[in-house]
Amino acid sequence: MLKASGLNHTILRPSNVMESLPGRMQRGKSVGWIGTPKQTSRWIAGVDLARMLNAHMDRPLDQSYDLVLQGPEALTVRDAAERFAAARGLKASGAPMPVLSYIASFSREIRYAVGVSKAMNDAPESDRG
């Protein structure tokens, strides 16, 4: 709808930001994921995302942009969690989706985590630009 409007615009398509991993996946001394990740994401450092956005600020305002903002290496959620855990001396482990899906019927927090995990495990990252 925005593209069809004829208005100049900028659409940002950032990948997963690495600094969000602790808040999303770390609980105490362990880092976990749910299910079996099938898709990869090009995780990006927050500072690199900021640099990309800053570089975009000098572009002409009379044009539209669709920016894909990604890091250099494609990793599954499991790969990212395992690397993060290893770098910080934490334990990394996954939980089976069927078990957590059942528990989700009793817990809003788990229900949210299961929904996000399904999306991250199954949905391909945007590469449109």
Disulfide bonds with the S-S distance in Angstrom:
none
